[in-house]
Every structure is written in structure tokens, then in C-alpha cells.
Amino acid sequence: MIFKTTKYFLALFPLAVLFSAGQLKSQPLLSDSLTLGTIISEVVQNHPLVKRGIEELTTSDAKIGIANASKQPEVDFTSSYSRIGPISEITIPGMGSFAFMPKDNYSAGVNVNQTISDFGKTEKNISLEKQGKEVNRQSLEQVKQRLSQAAINNYYALVYLQEAIKIKEEQLNTLNEHLVFVQKKQATGSATQYEILTTQVRISAIENQKTDLETSHEVQVSHLNSLLGKPEHTKLQVKIDLDLKLPEIRNDSLISSAMQNRDEMKLVRQRGKLAMLHYNLTLSQNNPVLNAFASGGVRNGYIPYMYDPRANFVAGIGLRVPIFDGKQNKFRLVEAKTAIEANDQETEISRRNIIDEVIESESGLRACQKKVDQSALQLRQASQAYDLAKARFDAGVITNLELLDGSTAVSESRLMLLKSRIDYTVNVFKLKSSIGERLY
């Protein structure tokens, strides 16, 4: 009897489920499964936040063009007709009456106005708009980085859930086979109702866990569909890649790299330049403006043939010097200076946050590496314990439930190792992001 029971359990618990740390590989997924690189590429190209950022760059180009247009002359065409009455007339005896203007007046002409100098105000405005474009460009880079991080988190959450569901399915298959086995043993009187109920309780618990995992998987797939812009019920799978290695970076260079490369620091620096340019432009708002103007065309009303159209022109130079604006510019300068000081504080806030993120990411990565090593050791120990349990079961020392405990420990250890490897990989990306390395 012991020999037959042993043969059954050798079939029931195949050695293929005993993965070592170096053998933990996922089963091949569908050929249309998505890689992480594909997901990130699609997200940073097609996400509405990215497209909106691109449109903002186009708007910035238009603003630069508007600022440059101040250097060009303004040309317009005007024409008019007016009927005047009464008109001034003089009567000379023996000669008749003479009018000083016609009753019907016509005019048409082309007007040209050209700014000669506004003493630097236009150039400062152009520089301000160009810097505004750089701020928008850097904001777009930050959006892409954040979307990439969101895609990475979503991708590895799906990796874990896909593999965890497979492991739970393996556990359920094993438990269901065990349930059939103990039911047959009960029919022969060699198993008790306790063994059946215990197995059924375990099956119920694993089914609940599997249901929770499947629900989480559906939610994560929905998030991925949202990132990719696909219909919400699209079924997606991801390919598994856990072989990411951390690049060689000296610990003492992490923070300096972050300060140099993080989008947040680049953005506050660009905004600082923008605030300073805005202040300089405000300083120049009351600068004099020297301009030239010219107008030429035809009109009537010239004595003595007042109804005949005649060519005419006017040309000159004008100077506008603001004297008093109700202290408006004074308060604009206070506002602009406050913006500079506020950006300085924002720079300090970003610096502190980045230092915290770098230290947190570095510490988290070290902890994840320890968990990977510990989980791998735990899996090896669980596998060895299961081998010993099989030998003891073959010798009739332990029950089949105790052998089942060993199999469950192996499955749970596999799941724990998978999770720790995923956590390590996610933290590698997190550290890369914290020091400003591009994720896309």
C-alpha cells in the first residue's frame, strides 16, 4: 500500500514545479504580448498629455513669431467717402460764389508705420517668448518621464499578476488532484473526513486568492488600455523581462547626477531664467518709442479744382515718451521680482525632494536585493524540505497533508521570489528616474 501511495504522489507533485532561484523563468506568452519598450514608446508618442505638450510648443513658436513681427513695418490701406453740408462759401460780386471744400469728399491711400527703435523692448520680449518655449519643452520632457514611470509600474504589476495567477492555478490543480486522491482513500477506509475538509478549505482559500489576483489584473489591464489609448475591454498580455541590471554608478555621484539631470531641476532653472527675463521686460515697458510713418494716395478737395482727385502724401517721424502711468509699472516690477524670489524657493524645495528621493531609492534598492537573495534561499530550502518530506512520506513517517504542506511552501516561495525580483527591477527604474536618467 505504501508503494502505491508513493507512486501516486510522485505523479501528483512533479519535480518540474521545484524551481531554483536561477531557474525562475516565466512560461512563453502569446506572440502579440507587449514588451516594456513597446509600451513606453507608444505612451510617449500618443498619450494626450504628450500631444498637448507638442501643441503648446507650436503655440510658443507662434508667440515668438508675434514678438518678431514688431520689427516689421505695419502697412494698411484706407479709403473713405464723406458728404459735408453746409460748406463754407464766399460770394464775390460780379464773379459768383466760391466754396472752400467740396460737398463730396473721396480719399484712398496706403499707410506705412515702422518702429525705428523701442530701446530694447522688442528684443527682450523675443527673448522672453523663446525662454517660454524652453520651459514648455522641458515640461514636455517631464511629462514623458512621468508617463514612462507610470507605464513601468503598470507593466511590472501585470508581470507579477500574470505569474501569480499561474502559480495559484498550479496550486489549485495540485489540491484538486489531492482531493480526488483522499476521497478514494476514504472510500477504502484509509483516509478520514478531516483530510477531505482540510483540503477543501485550502482549495477555497486559494480560489479566493486567485479571484483577488484576477480582479487586480483586470484593473491593471484597464489602466494599461488607458495609457495606450485602446478600448477599455481590450485583452492585453505583457512579456516578462526581469534581467534588468543597475548601471555602474558611484554612490557619491548619485545626488550630483540628480541635481544635474532631473527634469524638476532643469524646469525650475528654466523658469528662473523666464522670471528674470520677465523682470527685464517689465523694466523696459516705459522706454521711449521712435517710429517713422508715411502715407500716400489720392483725394479731392484741392483748390481750385476741388472735385478732381489728386495724389498726396505725408511722411514723418514720431517719438512717444511715457511720463506717468499711474504707478502701474512700479507694481508690475514688484510682481516680477516676487516671481523670481518664489522660483528660488521652488528650486530649494525641488532640491530637497530630489535628495530624499535619491536616498529613498538607493536604500529601497539595497533592501530589494537582500529580499531577492533571501527569497532565493527560501525557495531552495523549501525545495529541499519538500524532497525530504517525500522521502519521509515514502517511509510512512508523515501524512499526505504534511507532504501537501511542503508542496504549498514551494509554490509560495516561488511567488515570493517572483515578487522580490519584480520589486528589485521596479526599484532599479525608480533609482534611474531619481537621478534623471531617461526612461524612454
GUPAPA-111015 format. One record per residue (C-alpha): residue number from 1; residue in three letters; x negated, y, z. Coordinates in nm, 3 decimals, padded with zeros to 5 digits, always signed. Layout:
NUSE  seq  type        u        v        w
NUSE  NUM   ALA        X        Y        Z
...
***
This chain:
NUSE  seq  type        u        v        w
NUSE    1   MET  +00.000  +00.000  +00.000
NUSE    2   ILE  -00.279  +00.239  +00.083
NUSE    3   PHE  -00.443  +00.165  -00.253
NUSE    4   LYS  -00.125  +00.250  -00.447
NUSE    5   THR  -00.070  +00.567  -00.247
NUSE    6   THR  -00.424  +00.678  -00.311
NUSE    7   LYS  -00.385  +00.627  -00.685
NUSE    8   TYR  -00.071  +00.838  -00.683
NUSE    9   PHE  -00.235  +01.128  -00.506
NUSE   10   LEU  -00.539  +01.116  -00.730
NUSE   11   ALA  -00.298  +01.179  -01.017
NUSE   12   LEU  -00.097  +01.430  -00.820
NUSE   13   PHE  -00.394  +01.652  -00.728
NUSE   14   PRO  -00.626  +01.656  -01.031
NUSE   15   LEU  -00.976  +01.783  -00.985
NUSE   16   ALA  -00.910  +02.040  -01.259
NUSE   17   VAL  -00.740  +02.269  -01.008
NUSE   18   LEU  -01.057  +02.294  -00.800
NUSE   19   PHE  -01.228  +02.599  -00.942
NUSE   20   SER  -01.557  +02.718  -00.804
NUSE   21   ALA  -01.646  +03.092  -00.794
NUSE   22   GLY  -01.843  +03.066  -01.114
NUSE   23   GLN  -01.567  +02.870  -01.290
NUSE   24   LEU  -01.275  +03.102  -01.221
NUSE   25   LYS  -01.151  +03.171  -01.572
NUSE   26   SER  -00.803  +03.253  -01.695
NUSE   27   GLN  -00.617  +03.048  -01.950
NUSE   28   PRO  -00.606  +03.192  -02.302
NUSE   29   LEU  -00.315  +03.427  -02.361
NUSE   30   LEU  -00.122  +03.499  -02.677
NUSE   31   SER  -00.315  +03.623  -02.977
NUSE   32   ASP  -00.128  +03.954  -02.955
NUSE   33   SER  -00.232  +04.016  -02.596
NUSE   34   LEU  -00.363  +04.365  -02.529
NUSE   35   THR  -00.720  +04.439  -02.428
NUSE   36   LEU  -00.805  +04.718  -02.188
NUSE   37   GLY  -00.987  +04.909  -02.462
NUSE   38   THR  -00.684  +04.892  -02.692
NUSE   39   ILE  -00.453  +05.016  -02.418
NUSE   40   ILE  -00.674  +05.312  -02.326
NUSE   41   SER  -00.728  +05.403  -02.691
NUSE   42   GLU  -00.354  +05.409  -02.764
NUSE   43   VAL  -00.273  +05.603  -02.448
NUSE   44   VAL  -00.530  +05.882  -02.501
NUSE   45   GLN  -00.425  +05.922  -02.864
NUSE   46   ASN  -00.047  +05.904  -02.847
NUSE   47   HIS  +00.068  +05.999  -02.497
NUSE   48   PRO  +00.291  +06.311  -02.492
NUSE   49   LEU  +00.064  +06.480  -02.237
NUSE   50   VAL  -00.227  +06.448  -02.481
NUSE   51   LYS  -00.021  +06.572  -02.775
NUSE   52   ARG  +00.098  +06.865  -02.566
NUSE   53   GLY  -00.265  +06.948  -02.484
NUSE   54   ILE  -00.353  +06.940  -02.854
NUSE   55   GLU  -00.068  +07.180  -02.927
NUSE   56   GLU  -00.198  +07.411  -02.655
NUSE   57   LEU  -00.535  +07.415  -02.833
NUSE   58   THR  -00.355  +07.515  -03.153
NUSE   59   THR  -00.183  +07.793  -02.959
NUSE   60   SER  -00.523  +07.906  -02.829
NUSE   61   ASP  -00.654  +07.926  -03.186
NUSE   62   ALA  -00.357  +08.144  -03.274
NUSE   63   LYS  -00.428  +08.375  -02.977
NUSE   64   ILE  -00.792  +08.407  -03.087
NUSE   65   GLY  -00.670  +08.496  -03.435
NUSE   66   ILE  -00.435  +08.759  -03.292
NUSE   67   ALA  -00.721  +08.909  -03.091
NUSE   68   ASN  -00.945  +08.918  -03.400
NUSE   69   ALA  -00.667  +09.081  -03.601
NUSE   70   SER  -00.718  +09.403  -03.403
NUSE   71   LYS  -01.033  +09.458  -03.608
NUSE   72   GLN  -00.838  +09.459  -03.933
NUSE   73   PRO  -00.654  +09.761  -04.075
NUSE   74   GLU  -00.277  +09.784  -04.046
NUSE   75   VAL  -00.109  +09.853  -04.380
NUSE   76   ASP  +00.259  +09.915  -04.436
NUSE   77   PHE  +00.490  +10.058  -04.700
NUSE   78   THR  +00.763  +10.304  -04.611
NUSE   79   SER  +01.036  +10.467  -04.816
NUSE   80   SER  +01.332  +10.686  -04.729
NUSE   81   TYR  +01.621  +10.888  -04.869
NUSE   82   SER  +01.799  +11.168  -04.683
NUSE   83   ARG  +02.076  +11.412  -04.767
NUSE   84   ILE  +02.041  +11.753  -04.597
NUSE   85   GLY  +02.305  +12.017  -04.553
NUSE   86   PRO  +02.330  +12.301  -04.523
NUSE   87   ILE  +01.996  +12.405  -04.663
NUSE   88   SER  +01.819  +12.738  -04.632
NUSE   89   GLU  +01.866  +12.961  -04.936
NUSE   90   ILE  +01.769  +13.316  -05.034
NUSE   91   THR  +01.955  +13.533  -05.283
NUSE   92   ILE  +01.772  +13.792  -05.488
NUSE   93   PRO  +01.994  +14.047  -05.674
NUSE   94   GLY  +01.974  +14.002  -06.043
NUSE   95   MET  +01.779  +13.677  -06.008
NUSE   96   GLY  +02.020  +13.443  -05.829
NUSE   97   SER  +01.985  +13.212  -05.527
NUSE   98   PHE  +01.683  +13.001  -05.442
NUSE   99   ALA  +01.672  +12.702  -05.198
NUSE  100   PHE  +01.371  +12.628  -04.979
NUSE  101   MET  +01.434  +12.248  -04.989
NUSE  102   PRO  +01.637  +12.005  -05.193
NUSE  103   LYS  +01.961  +11.861  -05.066
NUSE  104   ASP  +01.849  +11.509  -05.174
NUSE  105   ASN  +01.509  +11.407  -05.040
NUSE  106   TYR  +01.315  +11.098  -05.156
NUSE  107   SER  +00.979  +10.965  -05.036
NUSE  108   ALA  +00.774  +10.645  -05.068
NUSE  109   GLY  +00.422  +10.575  -04.954
NUSE  110   VAL  +00.161  +10.332  -04.827
NUSE  111   ASN  +00.019  +10.388  -04.478
NUSE  112   VAL  -00.315  +10.259  -04.352
NUSE  113   ASN  -00.431  +10.269  -03.990
NUSE  114   GLN  -00.774  +10.141  -03.891
NUSE  115   THR  -00.924  +10.132  -03.543
NUSE  116   ILE  -01.278  +10.264  -03.562
NUSE  117   SER  -01.371  +10.188  -03.204
NUSE  118   ASP  -01.198  +10.099  -02.879
NUSE  119   PHE  -01.532  +10.088  -02.699
NUSE  120   GLY  -01.548  +09.711  -02.649
NUSE  121   LYS  -01.191  +09.632  -02.550
NUSE  122   THR  -01.119  +09.418  -02.859
NUSE  123   GLU  -01.439  +09.215  -02.820
NUSE  124   LYS  -01.359  +09.147  -02.455
NUSE  125   ASN  -01.009  +09.036  -02.549
NUSE  126   ILE  -01.152  +08.798  -02.811
NUSE  127   SER  -01.394  +08.654  -02.554
NUSE  128   LEU  -01.106  +08.610  -02.309
NUSE  129   GLU  -00.898  +08.414  -02.560
NUSE  130   LYS  -01.194  +08.196  -02.660
NUSE  131   GLN  -01.256  +08.115  -02.295
NUSE  132   GLY  -00.887  +08.037  -02.256
NUSE  133   LYS  -00.926  +07.780  -02.532
NUSE  134   GLU  -01.221  +07.622  -02.348
NUSE  135   VAL  -01.006  +07.596  -02.035
NUSE  136   ASN  -00.733  +07.423  -02.237
NUSE  137   ARG  -00.989  +07.191  -02.395
NUSE  138   GLN  -01.125  +07.093  -02.055
NUSE  139   SER  -00.772  +07.045  -01.922
NUSE  140   LEU  -00.707  +06.805  -02.210
NUSE  141   GLU  -01.018  +06.605  -02.118
NUSE  142   GLN  -00.894  +06.585  -01.760
NUSE  143   VAL  -00.553  +06.463  -01.879
NUSE  144   LYS  -00.718  +06.190  -02.088
NUSE  145   GLN  -00.933  +06.081  -01.792
NUSE  146   ARG  -00.634  +06.058  -01.560
NUSE  147   LEU  -00.427  +05.870  -01.817
NUSE  148   SER  -00.717  +05.628  -01.864
NUSE  149   GLN  -00.734  +05.568  -01.489
NUSE  150   ALA  -00.359  +05.505  -01.481
NUSE  151   ALA  -00.393  +05.260  -01.771
NUSE  152   ILE  -00.679  +05.079  -01.594
NUSE  153   ASN  -00.481  +05.044  -01.272
NUSE  154   ASN  -00.179  +04.918  -01.462
NUSE  155   TYR  -00.388  +04.676  -01.670
NUSE  156   TYR  -00.554  +04.508  -01.374
NUSE  157   ALA  -00.227  +04.494  -01.181
NUSE  158   LEU  -00.088  +04.294  -01.476
NUSE  159   VAL  -00.400  +04.075  -01.484
NUSE  160   TYR  -00.350  +03.985  -01.119
NUSE  161   LEU  +00.025  +03.927  -01.152
NUSE  162   GLN  -00.010  +03.711  -01.464
NUSE  163   GLU  -00.267  +03.486  -01.300
NUSE  164   ALA  -00.091  +03.484  -00.962
NUSE  165   ILE  +00.231  +03.365  -01.126
NUSE  166   LYS  +00.036  +03.082  -01.295
NUSE  167   ILE  -00.113  +02.975  -00.962
NUSE  168   LYS  +00.229  +02.980  -00.797
NUSE  169   GLU  +00.368  +02.770  -01.082
NUSE  170   GLU  +00.088  +02.518  -01.026
NUSE  171   GLN  +00.173  +02.510  -00.657
NUSE  172   LEU  +00.541  +02.455  -00.735
NUSE  173   ASN  +00.459  +02.172  -00.976
NUSE  174   THR  +00.244  +02.007  -00.711
NUSE  175   LEU  +00.509  +02.048  -00.441
NUSE  176   ASN  +00.789  +01.919  -00.664
NUSE  177   GLU  +00.584  +01.613  -00.754
NUSE  178   HIS  +00.509  +01.563  -00.386
NUSE  179   LEU  +00.882  +01.593  -00.305
NUSE  180   VAL  +00.963  +01.317  -00.554
NUSE  181   PHE  +00.685  +01.110  -00.403
NUSE  182   VAL  +00.806  +01.141  -00.041
NUSE  183   GLN  +01.166  +01.080  -00.149
NUSE  184   LYS  +01.054  +00.749  -00.299
NUSE  185   LYS  +00.863  +00.671  +00.019
NUSE  186   GLN  +01.172  +00.746  +00.229
NUSE  187   ALA  +01.370  +00.501  +00.017
NUSE  188   THR  +01.122  +00.230  +00.118
NUSE  189   GLY  +01.121  +00.344  +00.480
NUSE  190   SER  +00.758  +00.469  +00.480
NUSE  191   ALA  +00.845  +00.844  +00.496
NUSE  192   THR  +01.068  +01.049  +00.723
NUSE  193   GLN  +01.325  +01.321  +00.665
NUSE  194   TYR  +01.081  +01.564  +00.830
NUSE  195   GLU  +00.837  +01.524  +00.542
NUSE  196   ILE  +01.112  +01.596  +00.288
NUSE  197   LEU  +01.239  +01.903  +00.474
NUSE  198   THR  +00.887  +02.037  +00.522
NUSE  199   THR  +00.817  +02.004  +00.151
NUSE  200   GLN  +01.147  +02.171  +00.060
NUSE  201   VAL  +01.069  +02.464  +00.292
NUSE  202   ARG  +00.732  +02.505  +00.125
NUSE  203   ILE  +00.893  +02.496  -00.219
NUSE  204   SER  +01.143  +02.763  -00.115
NUSE  205   ALA  +00.866  +02.986  +00.023
NUSE  206   ILE  +00.657  +02.955  -00.295
NUSE  207   GLU  +00.962  +03.024  -00.513
NUSE  208   ASN  +01.028  +03.343  -00.317
NUSE  209   GLN  +00.667  +03.449  -00.361
NUSE  210   LYS  +00.686  +03.373  -00.732
NUSE  211   THR  +01.007  +03.578  -00.762
NUSE  212   ASP  +00.838  +03.876  -00.597
NUSE  213   LEU  +00.542  +03.845  -00.832
NUSE  214   GLU  +00.767  +03.822  -01.138
NUSE  215   THR  +00.961  +04.130  -01.027
NUSE  216   SER  +00.638  +04.324  -00.979
NUSE  217   HIS  +00.519  +04.201  -01.318
NUSE  218   GLU  +00.836  +04.334  -01.486
NUSE  219   VAL  +00.785  +04.672  -01.320
NUSE  220   GLN  +00.421  +04.690  -01.430
NUSE  221   VAL  +00.514  +04.592  -01.787
NUSE  222   SER  +00.771  +04.872  -01.783
NUSE  223   HIS  +00.501  +05.116  -01.670
NUSE  224   LEU  +00.273  +04.995  -01.950
NUSE  225   ASN  +00.551  +05.036  -02.207
NUSE  226   SER  +00.599  +05.390  -02.081
NUSE  227   LEU  +00.227  +05.466  -02.114
NUSE  228   LEU  +00.216  +05.320  -02.466
NUSE  229   GLY  +00.547  +05.473  -02.576
NUSE  230   LYS  +00.701  +05.134  -02.653
NUSE  231   PRO  +01.067  +05.034  -02.593
NUSE  232   GLU  +01.123  +04.963  -02.225
NUSE  233   HIS  +01.208  +04.594  -02.275
NUSE  234   THR  +00.905  +04.510  -02.491
NUSE  235   LYS  +00.731  +04.195  -02.363
NUSE  236   LEU  +00.359  +04.252  -02.322
NUSE  237   GLN  +00.066  +04.045  -02.204
NUSE  238   VAL  -00.289  +04.154  -02.135
NUSE  239   LYS  -00.615  +03.975  -02.196
NUSE  240   ILE  -00.833  +03.922  -01.894
NUSE  241   ASP  -01.178  +04.074  -01.859
NUSE  242   LEU  -01.341  +04.065  -01.517
NUSE  243   ASP  -01.702  +04.076  -01.632
NUSE  244   LEU  -01.750  +04.449  -01.586
NUSE  245   LYS  -02.085  +04.539  -01.433
NUSE  246   LEU  -02.171  +04.855  -01.248
NUSE  247   PRO  -02.435  +05.062  -01.429
NUSE  248   GLU  -02.759  +05.127  -01.251
NUSE  249   ILE  -02.711  +05.449  -01.057
NUSE  250   ARG  -02.921  +05.561  -00.765
NUSE  251   ASN  -02.717  +05.637  -00.457
NUSE  252   ASP  -02.879  +05.977  -00.409
NUSE  253   SER  -02.774  +06.082  -00.760
NUSE  254   LEU  -02.404  +05.994  -00.733
NUSE  255   ILE  -02.290  +06.324  -00.584
NUSE  256   SER  -02.511  +06.537  -00.807
NUSE  257   SER  -02.381  +06.347  -01.112
NUSE  258   ALA  -02.026  +06.404  -00.994
NUSE  259   MET  -02.084  +06.777  -00.948
NUSE  260   GLN  -02.227  +06.800  -01.297
NUSE  261   ASN  -01.981  +06.578  -01.484
NUSE  262   ARG  -01.645  +06.575  -01.306
NUSE  263   ASP  -01.366  +06.739  -01.505
NUSE  264   GLU  -01.242  +06.918  -01.196
NUSE  265   MET  -01.575  +07.098  -01.152
NUSE  266   LYS  -01.602  +07.176  -01.523
NUSE  267   LEU  -01.249  +07.312  -01.517
NUSE  268   VAL  -01.298  +07.542  -01.217
NUSE  269   ARG  -01.621  +07.669  -01.372
NUSE  270   GLN  -01.438  +07.746  -01.697
NUSE  271   ARG  -01.157  +07.912  -01.503
NUSE  272   GLY  -01.415  +08.117  -01.314
NUSE  273   LYS  -01.552  +08.247  -01.645
NUSE  274   LEU  -01.198  +08.317  -01.760
NUSE  275   ALA  -01.119  +08.514  -01.444
NUSE  276   MET  -01.437  +08.721  -01.484
NUSE  277   LEU  -01.357  +08.795  -01.849
NUSE  278   HIS  -01.006  +08.896  -01.750
NUSE  279   TYR  -01.152  +09.134  -01.492
NUSE  280   ASN  -01.386  +09.287  -01.750
NUSE  281   LEU  -01.099  +09.329  -01.996
NUSE  282   THR  -00.893  +09.500  -01.728
NUSE  283   LEU  -01.180  +09.740  -01.667
NUSE  284   SER  -01.169  +09.840  -02.033
NUSE  285   GLN  -00.792  +09.893  -02.057
NUSE  286   ASN  -00.825  +10.272  -02.019
NUSE  287   ASN  -01.107  +10.303  -02.272
NUSE  288   PRO  -01.054  +10.569  -02.542
NUSE  289   VAL  -00.940  +10.454  -02.885
NUSE  290   LEU  -01.074  +10.618  -03.201
NUSE  291   ASN  -00.887  +10.541  -03.518
NUSE  292   ALA  -00.858  +10.659  -03.878
NUSE  293   PHE  -00.535  +10.687  -04.071
NUSE  294   ALA  -00.435  +10.755  -04.430
NUSE  295   SER  -00.108  +10.766  -04.617
NUSE  296   GLY  -00.034  +10.820  -04.986
NUSE  297   GLY  +00.273  +10.809  -05.204
NUSE  298   VAL  +00.535  +11.024  -05.383
NUSE  299   ARG  +00.808  +11.254  -05.259
NUSE  300   ASN  +01.014  +11.551  -05.380
NUSE  301   GLY  +01.071  +11.891  -05.224
NUSE  302   TYR  +00.768  +12.078  -05.355
NUSE  303   ILE  +00.832  +12.433  -05.479
NUSE  304   PRO  +00.909  +12.534  -05.750
NUSE  305   TYR  +01.036  +12.204  -05.890
NUSE  306   MET  +01.181  +12.063  -05.568
NUSE  307   TYR  +01.365  +11.772  -05.729
NUSE  308   ASP  +01.060  +11.642  -05.916
NUSE  309   PRO  +00.864  +11.364  -05.738
NUSE  310   ARG  +00.500  +11.445  -05.678
NUSE  311   ALA  +00.205  +11.247  -05.549
NUSE  312   ASN  +00.088  +11.331  -05.199
NUSE  313   PHE  -00.148  +11.207  -04.931
NUSE  314   VAL  -00.256  +11.261  -04.573
NUSE  315   ALA  -00.571  +11.135  -04.401
NUSE  316   GLY  -00.736  +11.199  -04.072
NUSE  317   ILE  -00.894  +11.072  -03.750
NUSE  318   GLY  -00.721  +11.034  -03.416
NUSE  319   LEU  -00.851  +10.994  -03.064
NUSE  320   ARG  -00.648  +10.864  -02.772
NUSE  321   VAL  -00.790  +10.911  -02.421
NUSE  322   PRO  -00.579  +10.777  -02.129
NUSE  323   ILE  -00.577  +11.020  -01.838
NUSE  324   PHE  -00.331  +10.884  -01.586
NUSE  325   ASP  -00.138  +10.554  -01.592
NUSE  326   GLY  +00.032  +10.572  -01.257
NUSE  327   LYS  -00.246  +10.365  -01.094
NUSE  328   GLN  -00.133  +10.056  -01.289
NUSE  329   ASN  -00.484  +09.959  -01.394
NUSE  330   LYS  -00.611  +10.002  -01.038
NUSE  331   PHE  -00.374  +09.736  -00.915
NUSE  332   ARG  -00.447  +09.514  -01.216
NUSE  333   LEU  -00.815  +09.525  -01.115
NUSE  334   VAL  -00.723  +09.419  -00.760
NUSE  335   GLU  -00.522  +09.132  -00.904
NUSE  336   ALA  -00.807  +09.024  -01.135
NUSE  337   LYS  -01.063  +09.039  -00.854
NUSE  338   THR  -00.837  +08.833  -00.629
NUSE  339   ALA  -00.814  +08.569  -00.903
NUSE  340   ILE  -01.195  +08.546  -00.907
NUSE  341   GLU  -01.212  +08.501  -00.532
NUSE  342   ALA  -00.930  +08.243  -00.540
NUSE  343   ASN  -01.119  +08.045  -00.803
NUSE  344   ASP  -01.427  +08.048  -00.580
NUSE  345   GLN  -01.220  +07.887  -00.306
NUSE  346   GLU  -01.079  +07.636  -00.555
NUSE  347   THR  -01.435  +07.546  -00.652
NUSE  348   GLU  -01.521  +07.474  -00.290
NUSE  349   ILE  -01.204  +07.265  -00.245
NUSE  350   SER  -01.289  +07.061  -00.555
NUSE  351   ARG  -01.648  +07.014  -00.436
NUSE  352   ARG  -01.536  +06.876  -00.101
NUSE  353   ASN  -01.273  +06.649  -00.256
NUSE  354   ILE  -01.524  +06.509  -00.505
NUSE  355   ILE  -01.778  +06.432  -00.233
NUSE  356   ASP  -01.505  +06.247  -00.038
NUSE  357   GLU  -01.404  +06.051  -00.350
NUSE  358   VAL  -01.761  +05.951  -00.434
NUSE  359   ILE  -01.835  +05.831  -00.081
NUSE  360   GLU  -01.500  +05.651  -00.061
NUSE  361   SER  -01.552  +05.483  -00.399
NUSE  362   GLU  -01.907  +05.377  -00.315
NUSE  363   SER  -01.802  +05.234  +00.022
NUSE  364   GLY  -01.500  +05.063  -00.132
NUSE  365   LEU  -01.716  +04.902  -00.399
NUSE  366   ARG  -01.958  +04.762  -00.140
NUSE  367   ALA  -01.665  +04.624  +00.059
NUSE  368   CYS  -01.516  +04.467  -00.254
NUSE  369   GLN  -01.847  +04.299  -00.336
NUSE  370   LYS  -01.853  +04.145  +00.012
NUSE  371   LYS  -01.496  +04.024  -00.032
NUSE  372   VAL  -01.586  +03.864  -00.366
NUSE  373   ASP  -01.874  +03.677  -00.202
NUSE  374   GLN  -01.661  +03.576  +00.096
NUSE  375   SER  -01.371  +03.465  -00.126
NUSE  376   ALA  -01.604  +03.259  -00.343
NUSE  377   LEU  -01.743  +03.094  -00.031
NUSE  378   GLN  -01.392  +03.035  +00.097
NUSE  379   LEU  -01.293  +02.867  -00.230
NUSE  380   ARG  -01.598  +02.641  -00.220
NUSE  381   GLN  -01.522  +02.548  +00.140
NUSE  382   ALA  -01.155  +02.486  +00.062
NUSE  383   SER  -01.254  +02.263  -00.230
NUSE  384   GLN  -01.499  +02.069  -00.013
NUSE  385   ALA  -01.235  +02.037  +00.260
NUSE  386   TYR  -00.988  +01.904  +00.007
NUSE  387   ASP  -01.239  +01.645  -00.114
NUSE  388   LEU  -01.290  +01.534  +00.245
NUSE  389   ALA  -00.914  +01.528  +00.303
NUSE  390   LYS  -00.870  +01.300  +00.004
NUSE  391   ALA  -01.132  +01.063  +00.139
NUSE  392   ARG  -00.964  +01.063  +00.482
NUSE  393   PHE  -00.625  +01.011  +00.323
NUSE  394   ASP  -00.760  +00.717  +00.124
NUSE  395   ALA  -00.883  +00.574  +00.451
NUSE  396   GLY  -00.538  +00.620  +00.604
NUSE  397   VAL  -00.661  +00.871  +00.866
NUSE  398   ILE  -00.438  +01.167  +00.769
NUSE  399   THR  -00.086  +01.204  +00.631
NUSE  400   ASN  +00.013  +01.317  +00.286
NUSE  401   LEU  +00.134  +01.650  +00.433
NUSE  402   GLU  -00.216  +01.720  +00.561
NUSE  403   LEU  -00.353  +01.641  +00.217
NUSE  404   LEU  -00.097  +01.879  +00.072
NUSE  405   ASP  -00.224  +02.149  +00.311
NUSE  406   GLY  -00.570  +02.105  +00.160
NUSE  407   SER  -00.433  +02.148  -00.194
NUSE  408   THR  -00.242  +02.461  -00.090
NUSE  409   ALA  -00.557  +02.607  +00.068
NUSE  410   VAL  -00.743  +02.560  -00.261
NUSE  411   SER  -00.469  +02.741  -00.456
NUSE  412   GLU  -00.453  +03.025  -00.206
NUSE  413   SER  -00.832  +03.058  -00.213
NUSE  414   ARG  -00.824  +03.080  -00.592
NUSE  415   LEU  -00.565  +03.356  -00.564
NUSE  416   MET  -00.773  +03.539  -00.304
NUSE  417   LEU  -01.086  +03.519  -00.519
NUSE  418   LEU  -00.893  +03.647  -00.819
NUSE  419   LYS  -00.764  +03.943  -00.621
NUSE  420   SER  -01.106  +04.029  -00.480
NUSE  421   ARG  -01.264  +04.016  -00.826
NUSE  422   ILE  -00.991  +04.243  -00.964
NUSE  423   ASP  -01.032  +04.483  -00.671
NUSE  424   TYR  -01.405  +04.492  -00.739
NUSE  425   THR  -01.352  +04.565  -01.109
NUSE  426   VAL  -01.098  +04.839  -01.038
NUSE  427   ASN  -01.338  +04.996  -00.787
NUSE  428   VAL  -01.617  +04.993  -01.047
NUSE  429   PHE  -01.393  +05.205  -01.270
NUSE  430   LYS  -01.299  +05.419  -00.972
NUSE  431   LEU  -01.664  +05.488  -00.896
NUSE  432   LYS  -01.732  +05.568  -01.260
NUSE  433   SER  -01.440  +05.809  -01.258
NUSE  434   SER  -01.556  +05.967  -00.930
NUSE  435   ILE  -01.896  +06.057  -01.080
NUSE  436   GLY  -01.741  +06.191  -01.401
NUSE  437   GLU  -01.818  +05.907  -01.639
NUSE  438   ARG  -01.573  +05.891  -01.929
NUSE  439   LEU  -01.327  +05.601  -01.907
NUSE  440   TYR  -01.207  +05.640  -02.266
***
